[in-house]
Amino acid sequence: MPRKHLFSLRIANALRESCVTEPYTRTRFSRDLLAGITVGIVAIPLSMALAIATGVAPQYGLYTAIVAGFVIALCGGSRFSISGPTAAFIVILHPVALKFGLAGLMVATLLSGLILLAMAFLRLGRYIEYIPESVTLGFTSGIAIVIVSLQIKDFFGLEIAHMPESFLAKLQVLGSAMPDLRWADALVGVTTLLVLILWPRLKSRFTGHLPALVLGVGASLLLAQMGHDVATIGSRFSYLLPDGSAGRGIPPILPDLVWPWLQAGPQGGALEWNFDTARDLFSAALAIAMLGAIESLLCAVVLDGMTGKRHSANSELLGQGIGNLVAPFFGGFTATAALARSATNVKAGAESPVSAMIHSLVVLLGLVLLAPWLAYLPMASMAALLLMVAWNMSEAHKVVALLRKAPAGDVLVLLICLSLTVLFDMVIAIGVGIVLAALLFMRDIAAMIKVVDVTENRKQFPHALPPGWRAVKISGPLFFAAADRVFGEISQLVDERGGLIVVMEAVPLLDAGGLAAMEKLIHQCRQRKVQLIFAELQFQPLKTLSRAGLQPEEGTLAFAPSVEAAVALVIAPQMPENAS
């Protein structure tokens, strides 16, 4: 089955195919080990930065990469995907964390895992190919803009007590605070960002994340020696250990098993449960599941193109669902496949999901062994990392190419999705974008459906039809958006007490709207005493007519298997009741 990867569903599909079906040798393991270590080093600072951007302490990003990253790799359907916290979710998760605290974030993640499992069992993975590129580019570019707006504060060291939720209000507050920026933080941020931008020119097989952060830390320590303090993870975050001792930065301990709804709620209190809370969290979970499915499957498609392998779409949704179901019990929030880390995994020589599991173990070791050192990471450097992530996920080159070359309808969809994501909500943007793209697509298809008068076409009708008879040919699917127009045009061609042959060999589809329009034409012909013959119907239209119980009518309606049979009915003395 050539499209089996779009329909299959089994747990640990990728692991089975790459490590059981195919021999898993020591050489392949060594490649997975190197790739896993490489990606794990990249994932440590990124996971922390994404947790901070989401509105929670940095260790929760590490917990997500450890637990969800390992479970999804173990259970999923993509060989090379690296799962963990991603930038795309910030626009959904940040408001949830702000309003409902850590408990709300965990519950929303748990619910999203259940929704992803339902999507997997319903075999919805194949529908990812029906989302237009204009929609995906629109909302990912919009998300990138929102991420940038959230990182400006830390990048420039701005003192802002409360950041408003509205994008336009954010810009106003940031603009007002900009004159009071802290130049030391800004210098560290710019230094980190420049290294990230210039590093690819060195053509190194390793990413520039670690060198950029090392220089950022060095710059902040040098500035501190000169009396200019720079905000760091250690100065921004603190923790309390079970023995009552306090520490700065992140705790060097493994996450505990805690019921997600018992985590800290808003302002550190308990999460208050009521109908509004449940409704808002379920709405957020639905958005998380939608975006998680889109992100993980699009990432898998890209990786397939890089490697020539095939992922199992529904198995990947299954793995994502299990990972997001398990992670909240250990302090992890929403995870999905991260394209940048997954591409790094491929480039580092990964062979199987084992590399992703090793990546999670590397993050775990980083949490336990490097926690005191991670406290020195400057907030401005973390913001620079996310600014680079935002630029990469915006895919600006694709956006520019689409704006320059694509039809006006696609450009409109992209701009609307981008604007709605930035100004309102990503779920609204995706919904409106898909509906608008579908409507424009139907408009274009409807415009392609043609009705041609073939009465004088001697290839199809070698002999002239009797006086008052005409023949037309329909080309294209007769669906609700076009059928009324098509049959309306046909009704204008019929003469009183004449006859009409409708050739339908080029009509592959007849839906309910098309059937209703056809029945309307039949009724008009019956009133005008016009004889109507439908010729050369394909299988699907015939099946639709059969289910509708449409039968031949003597003197009014007949069906013919070919044009020749239709002509024979025309020249017969009368139309037989059961002509076929």
C-alpha positions as CSV (number, residue, x, y, z in Angstrom):
1,M,0.0,0.0,0.0
2,P,1.9,3.1,-1.2
3,R,0.3,5.4,1.4
4,K,0.4,3.0,4.3
5,H,2.4,5.5,6.5
6,L,-0.7,7.8,6.5
7,F,-3.1,5.1,7.8
8,S,-1.1,2.7,10.0
9,L,-1.3,2.9,13.8
10,R,0.8,1.0,16.4
11,I,2.7,2.0,19.4
12,A,6.5,2.4,19.1
13,N,6.2,2.1,15.3
14,A,9.4,4.1,14.5
15,L,11.4,2.2,17.1
16,R,10.2,-1.2,15.8
17,E,10.9,-0.4,12.2
18,S,14.4,1.1,12.8
19,C,15.7,-1.2,15.6
20,V,13.8,-4.4,15.2
21,T,12.8,-4.8,11.5
22,E,16.2,-3.4,10.5
23,P,19.3,-4.7,12.3
24,Y,20.5,-2.4,15.0
25,T,24.3,-2.6,15.0
26,R,26.9,-1.1,17.3
27,T,27.8,1.3,14.5
28,R,24.3,2.6,14.3
29,F,24.2,3.0,18.1
30,S,27.4,5.0,18.1
31,R,25.8,7.4,15.5
32,D,22.7,7.7,17.7
33,L,24.8,8.3,20.7
34,L,26.7,11.2,19.1
35,A,23.5,12.7,17.7
36,G,21.7,12.4,21.0
37,I,24.5,14.1,22.9
38,T,24.7,16.9,20.3
39,V,21.0,17.6,20.4
40,G,20.8,17.2,24.2
41,I,23.4,20.0,24.6
42,V,21.3,22.3,22.3
43,A,18.1,21.3,24.1
44,I,19.2,22.3,27.7
45,P,19.3,26.1,27.2
46,L,16.4,26.1,24.7
47,S,14.1,24.2,27.0
48,M,14.9,26.6,29.8
49,A,14.3,29.6,27.6
50,L,11.0,28.3,26.4
51,A,9.8,27.6,29.9
52,I,10.7,31.1,30.9
53,A,8.8,32.5,27.8
54,T,5.8,30.3,28.7
55,G,5.7,31.9,32.2
56,V,7.1,29.2,34.4
57,A,10.4,28.4,36.1
58,P,13.2,27.1,33.7
59,Q,13.4,23.6,35.3
60,Y,9.9,22.8,34.0
61,G,11.2,23.1,30.4
62,L,14.0,20.6,31.3
63,Y,11.4,18.2,32.8
64,T,9.4,18.5,29.6
65,A,12.4,17.6,27.5
66,I,13.3,14.7,29.8
67,V,10.0,13.0,30.2
68,A,7.9,13.9,27.2
69,G,11.0,13.8,24.9
70,F,11.8,10.2,26.0
71,V,8.2,8.9,26.0
72,I,7.4,10.3,22.6
73,A,10.5,8.9,21.0
74,L,9.8,5.5,22.6
75,C,6.1,5.4,21.5
76,G,5.9,7.6,18.4
77,G,6.0,7.1,14.6
78,S,8.8,9.3,13.4
79,R,12.4,8.0,13.5
80,F,14.2,11.3,13.8
81,S,11.9,13.7,15.6
82,I,13.1,15.4,18.8
83,S,10.2,16.4,21.0
84,G,10.1,18.9,23.8
85,P,8.9,22.4,24.5
86,T,8.7,24.5,21.4
87,A,8.3,28.2,20.6
88,A,5.0,27.7,18.7
89,F,3.1,27.0,21.9
90,I,4.2,30.2,23.7
91,V,1.2,32.1,22.3
92,I,-1.2,29.5,23.8
93,L,0.6,28.5,27.0
94,H,1.7,31.9,28.3
95,P,-1.9,33.2,28.8
96,V,-2.8,29.9,30.5
97,A,0.2,30.1,32.9
98,L,-0.6,33.7,33.6
99,K,-4.2,33.0,34.4
100,F,-4.2,29.5,35.9
101,G,-0.7,29.1,37.1
102,L,1.4,25.9,36.8
103,A,-1.6,23.7,37.7
104,G,-3.7,25.0,34.8
105,L,-0.7,24.5,32.4
106,M,-0.4,20.9,33.5
107,V,-4.1,20.2,33.3
108,A,-4.3,21.7,29.8
109,T,-1.4,19.6,28.7
110,L,-3.0,16.5,30.2
111,L,-6.2,17.2,28.3
112,S,-4.4,17.9,25.1
113,G,-2.7,14.5,25.4
114,L,-6.2,12.8,25.6
115,I,-7.3,14.8,22.5
116,L,-4.2,13.7,20.6
117,L,-4.9,10.1,21.5
118,A,-8.4,10.4,20.2
119,M,-7.1,12.0,16.9
120,A,-4.7,9.0,16.6
121,F,-7.4,6.4,17.1
122,L,-9.7,8.2,14.6
123,R,-6.8,8.0,12.1
124,L,-6.8,11.8,11.5
125,G,-3.0,12.0,10.8
126,R,-3.5,11.9,7.1
127,Y,-5.5,15.1,7.1
128,I,-2.4,17.2,7.8
129,E,-1.8,17.3,4.1
130,Y,-5.1,19.3,3.6
131,I,-3.8,22.3,5.5
132,P,-2.7,24.9,2.9
133,E,0.8,26.3,3.1
134,S,-0.6,29.8,3.2
135,V,-2.3,28.9,6.5
136,T,0.8,27.3,8.1
137,L,3.1,30.1,7.0
138,G,0.6,32.7,8.2
139,F,0.2,31.4,11.8
140,T,3.9,30.4,12.2
141,S,5.0,33.9,11.1
142,G,2.4,35.4,13.4
143,I,3.7,33.2,16.3
144,A,7.2,34.4,15.5
145,I,6.1,38.0,15.8
146,V,4.5,37.4,19.2
147,I,7.6,35.6,20.5
148,V,9.7,38.6,19.5
149,S,7.4,40.9,21.4
150,L,7.7,38.7,24.5
151,Q,11.5,38.6,24.4
152,I,12.2,42.3,24.0
153,K,11.8,42.9,27.7
154,D,14.6,40.6,28.8
155,F,16.8,41.3,25.7
156,F,17.1,44.9,26.7
157,G,16.7,44.5,30.4
158,L,13.5,46.6,30.6
159,E,11.9,47.1,34.0
160,I,8.2,46.3,33.3
161,A,6.1,45.1,36.2
162,H,3.2,43.8,34.2
163,M,3.1,42.9,30.5
164,P,-0.4,43.3,29.0
165,E,-1.9,40.4,27.0
166,S,-2.9,42.5,24.0
167,F,-0.2,42.7,21.3
168,L,-0.8,46.4,20.6
169,A,-0.8,47.2,24.3
170,K,2.5,45.2,24.6
171,L,4.1,47.4,21.9
172,Q,2.9,50.5,23.7
173,V,4.4,49.4,27.1
174,L,7.6,48.3,25.5
175,G,8.0,51.6,23.6
176,S,7.4,53.5,26.8
177,A,10.0,51.5,28.7
178,M,12.7,51.6,26.0
179,P,14.3,54.8,27.0
180,D,15.2,53.2,30.4
181,L,16.9,50.1,28.9
182,R,19.8,48.6,30.7
183,W,22.7,48.8,28.3
184,A,24.6,45.9,30.1
185,D,21.8,43.5,29.5
186,A,21.4,44.8,25.9
187,L,25.1,44.3,25.2
188,V,25.0,40.7,26.4
189,G,21.9,40.0,24.3
190,V,23.4,41.6,21.2
191,T,26.7,39.6,21.7
192,T,24.8,36.3,22.0
193,L,22.6,37.1,19.0
194,L,25.6,38.1,16.8
195,V,27.3,34.8,17.5
196,L,24.1,32.9,16.7
197,I,23.8,34.8,13.4
198,L,27.5,34.6,12.3
199,W,28.2,31.0,13.5
200,P,26.8,29.3,10.4
201,R,29.4,31.0,8.2
202,L,32.0,28.9,9.9
203,K,30.4,25.8,8.3
204,S,30.8,23.9,11.6
205,R,28.8,20.7,12.0
206,F,27.8,21.9,15.5
207,T,25.3,24.6,16.2
208,G,26.2,27.9,17.6
209,H,24.1,27.7,20.7
210,L,26.8,26.7,23.1
211,P,29.5,29.1,21.9
212,A,26.9,32.0,21.9
213,L,25.9,31.2,25.5
214,V,29.5,30.8,26.7
215,L,30.3,34.3,25.3
216,G,27.1,35.6,26.8
217,V,28.0,34.3,30.2
218,G,31.6,35.6,29.8
219,A,30.3,39.1,28.9
220,S,27.9,39.2,31.9
221,L,30.6,38.1,34.3
222,L,33.0,40.8,32.9
223,L,30.3,43.4,33.2
224,A,29.5,42.3,36.8
225,Q,33.2,42.8,37.7
226,M,32.9,46.3,36.3
227,G,29.9,47.0,38.5
228,H,27.1,46.5,36.0
229,D,24.8,43.7,37.0
230,V,23.1,41.6,34.4
231,A,19.9,39.7,35.1
232,T,20.6,35.9,35.1
233,I,18.6,32.8,35.8
234,G,20.1,32.7,39.3
235,S,19.0,36.3,40.0
236,R,15.5,35.8,38.5
237,F,14.5,32.3,39.9
238,S,14.8,30.6,43.2
239,Y,13.6,27.3,44.6
240,L,13.0,25.6,48.0
241,L,14.3,22.1,48.6
242,P,12.4,19.6,50.8
243,D,14.8,20.1,53.7
244,G,13.8,23.8,53.8
245,S,17.0,25.2,52.2
246,A,16.7,27.8,49.4
247,G,18.7,28.0,46.3
248,R,19.1,30.3,43.3
249,G,18.4,29.2,39.7
250,I,17.1,25.7,39.2
251,P,17.0,22.7,41.6
252,P,19.5,20.0,40.8
253,I,17.0,17.2,41.5
254,L,14.7,15.0,39.5
255,P,11.0,15.9,39.2
256,D,8.6,14.3,41.7
257,L,5.4,12.5,40.8
258,V,2.7,15.1,41.5
259,W,-0.9,15.1,40.4
260,P,-1.1,17.9,37.7
261,W,-4.1,19.6,39.3
262,L,-2.3,19.8,42.7
263,Q,0.5,22.0,41.3
264,A,0.7,25.7,42.2
265,G,-2.2,27.7,40.8
266,P,-2.4,31.5,40.2
267,Q,-0.2,33.5,42.5
268,G,1.0,30.2,44.1
269,G,-2.4,29.2,45.5
270,A,-4.6,26.3,44.7
271,L,-6.3,26.1,41.3
272,E,-10.0,27.0,41.8
273,W,-12.2,24.7,39.8
274,N,-15.5,25.9,38.3
275,F,-17.3,25.8,35.0
276,D,-15.3,28.8,33.6
277,T,-12.0,27.2,34.5
278,A,-12.9,23.9,33.0
279,R,-14.2,25.6,29.8
280,D,-11.1,27.7,29.4
281,L,-8.6,24.9,30.0
282,F,-10.5,22.6,27.6
283,S,-10.4,25.3,24.9
284,A,-6.7,25.8,25.5
285,A,-6.2,22.0,25.3
286,L,-8.0,21.8,22.0
287,A,-5.8,24.5,20.6
288,I,-2.7,22.8,22.0
289,A,-3.7,19.5,20.4
290,M,-4.4,21.1,17.1
291,L,-1.1,22.9,17.0
292,G,0.8,19.9,18.4
293,A,-0.6,17.6,15.6
294,I,0.2,20.2,12.9
295,E,3.7,20.8,14.3
296,S,4.7,17.2,14.9
297,L,3.4,15.9,11.5
298,L,4.8,18.8,9.5
299,C,8.2,18.2,11.2
300,A,8.0,14.5,10.3
301,V,7.2,15.3,6.7
302,V,10.3,17.6,6.5
303,L,12.4,14.9,8.1
304,D,11.1,12.4,5.5
305,G,12.3,14.7,2.8
306,M,15.7,15.0,4.4
307,T,16.2,11.3,4.9
308,G,14.1,9.4,2.4
309,K,12.3,7.5,5.2
310,R,8.6,7.4,5.9
311,H,6.9,8.2,9.2
312,S,3.6,6.8,10.4
313,A,1.3,9.8,10.9
314,N,-1.2,8.2,13.3
315,S,1.5,6.4,15.2
316,E,3.3,9.8,15.7
317,L,0.0,11.3,17.0
318,L,-0.3,8.3,19.4
319,G,3.3,8.9,20.7
320,Q,2.6,12.7,21.1
321,G,-0.6,11.9,23.0
322,I,1.1,9.5,25.4
323,G,4.0,11.9,26.0
324,N,1.7,14.8,26.8
325,L,-0.4,12.5,29.0
326,V,2.6,11.3,31.1
327,A,4.7,14.5,31.3
328,P,2.3,16.6,33.5
329,F,2.6,14.1,36.3
330,F,6.4,14.8,36.4
331,G,6.3,18.6,36.0
332,G,6.4,18.6,32.2
333,F,4.2,20.9,30.1
334,T,3.2,20.7,26.4
335,A,5.7,19.1,24.1
336,T,5.8,18.4,20.4
337,A,8.4,17.7,17.7
338,A,10.8,20.6,17.3
339,L,11.9,21.0,13.7
340,A,15.3,22.8,14.5
341,R,16.4,20.2,17.0
342,S,15.1,17.4,14.8
343,A,17.0,18.7,11.8
344,T,20.1,19.0,14.0
345,N,19.5,15.4,15.0
346,V,19.5,14.2,11.4
347,K,22.6,16.3,10.5
348,A,24.4,14.8,13.4
349,G,23.9,11.3,12.0
350,A,20.9,9.9,13.9
351,E,19.7,6.5,12.9
352,S,16.7,5.8,15.0
353,P,14.5,7.1,17.9
354,V,17.3,6.0,20.3
355,S,19.1,9.3,19.6
356,A,16.0,11.2,20.9
357,M,15.9,9.1,24.0
358,I,19.7,9.7,24.5
359,H,19.0,13.4,24.1
360,S,16.5,13.2,27.0
361,L,19.1,11.5,29.2
362,V,21.6,14.2,28.4
363,V,19.2,16.8,29.5
364,L,18.6,14.8,32.7
365,L,22.3,14.7,33.4
366,G,22.5,18.4,32.7
367,L,19.8,19.1,35.2
368,V,21.5,17.0,37.9
369,L,25.2,17.9,37.3
370,L,25.1,21.4,35.8
371,A,22.3,23.1,37.7
372,P,24.7,25.4,39.7
373,W,26.4,26.5,36.4
374,L,23.1,27.0,34.6
375,A,22.2,29.7,37.1
376,Y,24.8,32.0,35.4
377,L,23.0,32.1,32.1
378,P,22.0,35.7,31.4
379,M,18.3,36.3,30.7
380,A,19.3,38.5,27.8
381,S,21.1,35.5,26.2
382,M,18.1,33.3,26.7
383,A,16.0,36.0,25.0
384,A,18.5,36.1,22.1
385,L,18.1,32.3,21.7
386,L,14.4,32.7,21.3
387,L,14.7,35.6,18.9
388,M,16.8,33.3,16.7
389,V,14.2,30.6,17.1
390,A,11.5,33.1,16.1
391,W,13.4,34.2,13.0
392,N,13.9,30.6,11.9
393,M,10.3,29.5,12.5
394,S,9.0,32.5,10.6
395,E,10.5,31.1,7.4
396,A,10.7,34.7,6.1
397,H,12.1,33.6,2.7
398,K,9.0,31.4,2.1
399,V,6.7,34.2,3.1
400,V,8.4,36.7,0.7
401,A,8.3,34.1,-2.1
402,L,4.6,33.4,-1.5
403,L,3.8,37.2,-1.4
404,R,5.6,37.7,-4.7
405,K,4.6,34.6,-6.7
406,A,1.4,33.1,-5.3
407,P,-2.2,33.9,-6.4
408,A,-4.0,36.8,-4.7
409,G,-6.2,34.3,-2.7
410,D,-3.2,32.6,-1.1
411,V,-1.7,36.0,-0.2
412,L,-4.9,37.1,1.4
413,V,-5.1,33.9,3.5
414,L,-1.5,34.3,4.7
415,L,-2.0,37.9,5.7
416,I,-5.3,37.2,7.5
417,C,-3.8,34.2,9.4
418,L,-0.7,36.3,10.4
419,S,-2.8,39.3,11.5
420,L,-5.3,37.2,13.5
421,T,-2.5,35.2,15.2
422,V,-0.8,38.4,16.3
423,L,-3.8,40.5,17.2
424,F,-6.2,37.9,18.5
425,D,-5.7,34.1,18.8
426,M,-3.9,31.4,17.0
427,V,-7.0,29.1,17.0
428,I,-9.1,31.8,15.4
429,A,-6.4,32.3,12.9
430,I,-6.2,28.7,11.9
431,G,-9.9,28.2,11.8
432,V,-10.6,31.4,9.7
433,G,-7.6,30.6,7.5
434,I,-8.7,27.1,6.7
435,V,-12.3,28.1,6.0
436,L,-11.2,31.0,3.8
437,A,-8.7,28.9,1.9
438,A,-11.4,26.2,1.4
439,L,-13.9,28.9,0.1
440,L,-11.3,30.3,-2.3
441,F,-10.4,26.8,-3.5
442,M,-14.1,26.0,-4.1
443,R,-14.5,29.3,-6.0
444,D,-11.6,28.4,-8.2
445,I,-12.8,24.9,-8.8
446,A,-16.4,26.1,-9.5
447,A,-15.0,28.6,-12.0
448,M,-13.3,25.7,-13.9
449,I,-16.6,23.8,-14.4
450,K,-17.8,24.4,-18.0
451,V,-20.9,23.8,-20.0
452,V,-20.4,23.5,-23.7
453,D,-23.0,23.2,-26.4
454,V,-22.0,20.2,-28.5
455,T,-25.0,20.0,-30.7
456,E,-23.0,20.7,-33.8
457,N,-20.0,18.6,-32.7
458,R,-19.8,16.0,-35.4
459,K,-17.2,13.9,-33.6
460,Q,-19.8,13.1,-30.9
461,F,-22.9,13.5,-33.0
462,P,-22.1,12.4,-36.6
463,H,-25.7,13.0,-37.6
464,A,-27.7,16.1,-36.9
465,L,-30.2,15.9,-34.0
466,P,-33.9,16.3,-34.8
467,P,-35.3,19.9,-34.7
468,G,-35.8,21.2,-31.2
469,W,-33.1,18.9,-29.8
470,R,-29.8,20.1,-28.4
471,A,-26.8,18.5,-26.6
472,V,-24.5,19.9,-24.0
473,K,-21.4,18.5,-22.2
474,I,-20.5,19.2,-18.6
475,S,-16.8,19.1,-17.5
476,G,-15.9,19.1,-13.9
477,P,-17.4,18.0,-10.5
478,L,-21.0,19.0,-9.8
479,F,-20.9,20.1,-6.2
480,F,-22.9,22.7,-4.3
481,A,-20.8,25.7,-5.2
482,A,-21.2,25.2,-8.9
483,A,-24.2,23.0,-9.6
484,D,-26.9,25.8,-9.5
485,R,-25.0,27.9,-12.0
486,V,-24.3,24.9,-14.3
487,F,-27.8,23.6,-14.5
488,G,-29.1,27.2,-14.6
489,E,-27.1,27.7,-17.8
490,I,-28.4,24.5,-19.2
491,S,-32.0,25.4,-18.5
492,Q,-31.6,28.5,-20.7
493,L,-30.6,26.3,-23.7
494,V,-33.8,24.1,-23.8
495,D,-36.6,25.0,-26.2
496,E,-40.3,24.5,-25.4
497,R,-41.5,20.9,-26.3
498,G,-38.0,20.1,-27.5
499,G,-35.4,17.9,-26.0
500,L,-31.9,18.0,-24.4
501,I,-29.0,15.5,-24.1
502,V,-26.6,16.1,-21.2
503,V,-23.3,14.4,-21.7
504,M,-21.7,13.7,-18.3
505,E,-18.6,11.6,-19.1
506,A,-16.4,14.4,-17.6
507,V,-18.3,14.7,-14.3
508,P,-16.5,12.7,-11.6
509,L,-18.6,13.9,-8.7
510,L,-22.2,14.7,-7.9
511,D,-22.9,15.8,-4.3
512,A,-26.2,16.6,-2.6
513,G,-26.1,20.2,-3.9
514,G,-25.5,18.9,-7.4
515,L,-28.4,16.4,-7.0
516,A,-30.8,19.1,-5.8
517,A,-29.8,21.4,-8.8
518,M,-30.3,18.4,-11.2
519,E,-33.8,17.7,-9.8
520,K,-34.6,21.3,-10.2
521,L,-33.7,21.1,-13.9
522,I,-35.7,17.9,-14.3
523,H,-38.7,19.7,-12.7
524,Q,-38.4,22.6,-15.1
525,C,-38.1,20.3,-18.1
526,R,-41.2,18.4,-16.9
527,Q,-43.2,21.7,-16.7
528,R,-42.0,22.8,-20.2
529,K,-42.6,19.3,-21.6
530,V,-39.0,19.1,-22.6
531,Q,-37.5,15.6,-22.9
532,L,-34.2,15.1,-21.0
533,I,-31.5,12.4,-21.4
534,F,-28.4,12.1,-19.3
535,A,-25.7,10.2,-21.1
536,E,-22.4,8.5,-20.0
537,L,-22.7,9.0,-16.2
538,Q,-19.6,7.9,-14.2
539,F,-19.8,5.6,-11.2
540,Q,-20.1,8.1,-8.4
541,P,-22.9,10.2,-10.0
542,L,-24.8,7.0,-10.9
543,K,-24.5,5.8,-7.3
544,T,-25.8,9.2,-6.0
545,L,-28.8,9.0,-8.4
546,S,-29.5,5.4,-7.3
547,R,-29.5,6.3,-3.6
548,A,-31.8,9.3,-4.4
549,G,-34.2,6.9,-6.1
550,L,-34.3,8.9,-9.4
551,Q,-36.0,6.8,-12.0
552,P,-36.7,7.3,-15.8
553,E,-40.0,9.0,-16.7
554,E,-41.7,8.3,-19.9
555,G,-41.6,11.3,-22.2
556,T,-39.6,13.3,-19.7
557,L,-36.4,11.7,-18.3
558,A,-34.1,8.9,-19.5
559,F,-30.5,7.7,-18.9
560,A,-28.2,6.4,-21.6
561,P,-24.9,4.5,-21.1
562,S,-23.4,6.3,-24.2
563,V,-24.0,9.1,-26.6
564,E,-24.9,6.6,-29.3
565,A,-27.6,5.1,-27.1
566,A,-28.9,8.6,-26.3
567,V,-29.2,9.4,-30.0
568,A,-31.0,6.1,-30.5
569,L,-33.6,7.2,-27.9
570,V,-34.0,10.6,-29.6
571,I,-34.9,9.1,-33.0
572,A,-37.1,6.4,-31.5
573,P,-40.9,7.0,-31.8
574,Q,-41.1,7.5,-28.1
575,M,-38.8,7.2,-25.0
576,P,-39.3,3.8,-23.4
577,E,-40.1,3.9,-19.7
578,N,-37.1,1.8,-18.6
579,A,-34.5,3.1,-21.0
580,S,-31.0,2.7,-19.6
